[in-house]
Amino acid sequence: MSGPPVERLGSADIRLVAERITEAFLVLDQPRWLVPDEASRPTVMAAHFEIMVDHAVRHGLVYATTDRAGVAVWFPSVGDPAPPPPDYDARLSAACGQWTERFVHLDKLFADHHPHDDHHHLAFLAVDPARQGQGLGTALLRHHHAVLDAQGMPAYLEASCPRSRDLYARHGYRVDEPFRLPDGTPFWPMWREPSAG
């Protein structure tokens, strides 16, 4: 069960975390639909992720391995929902420009499929592409799962590719029927009940 140490991050690391998520996610199909222009994609995606990571620092939990090669962003979804990021519409428009409506569509798609029972939502799990397959994602999952199991709290996520879907399944997540972007690209909603030990 040993693995690389994990620590919680704060506001000083928002940009680093956003860039780490961008590096890991650019190979996926979803960003290609969100930002069709390849040259603009890294900048737009990083700006969008920065809004979400900033929100998580305020209302959620942001973790990284101590070498910052892996990051995880969680949002507790317990009781009353957290407020949206401040000035979200304006910030989203500034970050995403001509593709803003695609990100609005994505937000609605996620909201329409989000469970209502209390849980923690794993919004992002990302590992430096050069370090994938070395157990960093597993270390980040185990770190927060230990907290959730102690609290008897379920977890939820949307897997964005078969590789991540299979990783989460190995960590106790049950996969449901995928929902899709307009081009057919899937997300797999997954739910994990807390482990009794």
C-alpha positions in Angstrom: 0.0 0.0 0.0 3.0 2.3 0.2 3.4 4.9 -2.6 4.6 8.4 -3.2 3.6 10.9 -0.5 0.6 13.2 -1.1 0.0 16.7 0.2 -2.7 19.2 0.0 -2.1 22.3 -2.2 -3.3 25.9 -1.9 -3.7 29.0 -4.0 0.0 29.3 -4.8 -0.2 26.1 -6.9 -3.4 26.8 -8.9 -1.6 27.5 -12.2 0.7 24.5 -11.8 -2.3 22.2 -11.2 -4.1 23.6 -14.2 -1.1 23.0 -16.4 -0.7 19.5 -15.1 -4.3 18.7 -15.9 -3.9 20.3 -19.4 -0.8 18.2 -20.2 -2.6 15.0 -19.2 -6.0 15.7 -20.8 -4.9 17.1 -24.2 -4.5 13.6 -25.6 -8.2 12.8 -24.9 -11.0 13.2 -27.4 -13.1 15.6 -25.3 -10.8 18.7 -25.7 -10.8 18.2 -29.4 -14.5 18.8 -29.4 -14.4 21.6 -26.9 -11.7 23.5 -28.7 -11.5 22.4 -32.4 -8.5 24.7 -33.2 -5.4 22.7 -32.2 -3.2 25.7 -31.8 -5.6 27.4 -29.4 -6.5 24.2 -27.4 -3.7 24.2 -24.8 -4.2 27.8 -23.8 -8.0 27.6 -23.7 -8.0 24.3 -21.7 -5.5 25.6 -19.2 -7.5 28.8 -18.6 -10.6 26.8 -18.1 -8.9 24.4 -15.7 -7.5 27.3 -13.8 -11.0 28.5 -13.0 -12.0 25.1 -11.7 -8.8 24.6 -9.7 -9.2 28.0 -8.1 -12.8 27.1 -7.2 -11.5 23.8 -5.7 -9.0 25.6 -3.5 -11.8 27.7 -2.1 -14.5 25.0 -1.8 -12.9 21.6 -2.3 -9.6 19.7 -2.0 -6.6 19.9 -4.2 -3.9 17.2 -3.7 -0.6 16.5 -5.4 2.2 14.0 -5.1 5.1 15.8 -3.4 7.0 16.0 -6.8 3.9 17.6 -8.3 3.8 14.9 -11.1 0.3 13.9 -10.1 -2.7 16.0 -9.0 -6.2 15.3 -7.9 -9.1 17.8 -7.5 -12.1 16.9 -5.3 -15.3 18.7 -4.5 -17.4 17.6 -1.5 -21.0 17.4 -2.6 -22.6 17.3 0.8 -25.7 19.2 1.9 -26.2 22.5 0.2 -24.2 22.9 -3.0 -21.2 25.2 -3.1 -21.8 28.4 -4.9 -20.5 28.6 -8.5 -17.1 30.2 -9.1 -17.3 34.0 -8.7 -18.1 35.8 -12.0 -18.1 32.4 -13.6 -19.9 33.4 -16.8 -17.5 36.3 -17.5 -14.4 34.3 -16.6 -15.5 31.4 -18.7 -16.1 33.7 -21.7 -12.7 35.3 -21.2 -11.0 31.9 -21.0 -12.8 30.1 -23.8 -13.6 32.9 -26.3 -15.5 31.6 -29.3 -15.8 28.1 -27.8 -17.6 29.3 -24.6 -20.9 27.8 -25.7 -19.2 24.3 -25.9 -18.0 24.6 -22.3 -21.5 25.8 -21.2 -22.9 22.7 -23.0 -20.3 20.5 -21.1 -21.3 22.1 -17.7 -25.0 21.3 -18.4 -24.2 17.8 -19.5 -22.3 17.2 -16.2 -25.0 18.8 -14.1 -27.8 16.7 -15.8 -26.0 13.5 -14.9 -24.6 14.4 -11.5 -26.0 12.3 -8.6 -27.9 14.0 -5.8 -26.9 11.8 -2.8 -24.0 13.1 -0.6 -20.6 12.2 -2.0 -17.2 13.6 -2.9 -16.8 14.4 -6.6 -13.4 13.6 -8.2 -13.4 16.4 -10.9 -9.8 15.8 -12.1 -7.1 13.2 -11.7 -4.0 13.9 -13.8 -0.5 12.7 -14.0 2.4 14.0 -16.1 2.3 12.0 -19.3 6.0 11.0 -18.8 5.2 9.6 -15.4 1.9 7.7 -16.1 1.8 4.0 -15.2 4.1 4.5 -12.1 1.3 4.4 -9.4 0.9 8.2 -8.9 -2.8 8.1 -9.8 -3.3 5.2 -7.5 -1.5 6.9 -4.6 -3.7 10.0 -5.0 -6.9 7.9 -5.1 -5.9 5.8 -2.0 -5.0 9.0 -0.1 -8.5 10.4 -0.4 -10.4 7.1 -0.4 -8.9 6.5 3.1 -10.6 9.7 4.2 -13.9 8.8 2.5 -13.9 5.3 3.9 -13.4 6.6 7.4 -16.3 9.0 6.9 -18.6 6.4 5.2 -18.7 8.7 2.2 -19.3 7.6 -1.4 -17.3 9.1 -4.4 -18.4 10.0 -7.9 -16.5 10.8 -11.1 -16.8 11.0 -14.9 -14.1 8.9 -16.6 -13.0 10.3 -19.9 -11.3 7.4 -21.5 -11.3 3.6 -21.3 -7.9 3.6 -19.6 -9.1 5.8 -16.7 -12.4 4.0 -16.5 -10.5 0.7 -16.0 -8.2 2.3 -13.4 -11.2 3.6 -11.4 -12.9 0.2 -11.7 -9.9 -1.4 -10.0 -10.4 1.1 -7.1 -14.0 0.1 -6.5 -15.9 2.3 -8.8 -19.0 1.0 -10.6 -19.5 2.2 -14.1 -22.8 3.3 -15.5 -24.0 3.9 -19.0 -22.0 6.6 -20.7 -23.3 10.0 -21.6 -21.9 11.8 -24.7 -20.9 15.0 -26.2 -22.6 16.0 -29.5 -19.9 14.3 -31.5 -20.5 11.0 -29.7 -17.4 11.2 -27.4 -18.3 9.5 -24.1 -18.0 10.1 -20.4 -18.5 7.2 -18.1 -20.2 8.1 -14.8 -18.8 6.0 -12.0 -19.8 5.6 -8.3 -17.8 4.2 -5.4 -19.4 3.1 -2.1 -17.1 3.5 0.9 -15.1 0.4 1.9 -15.7 -1.1 5.3 -12.0 -2.0 5.6 
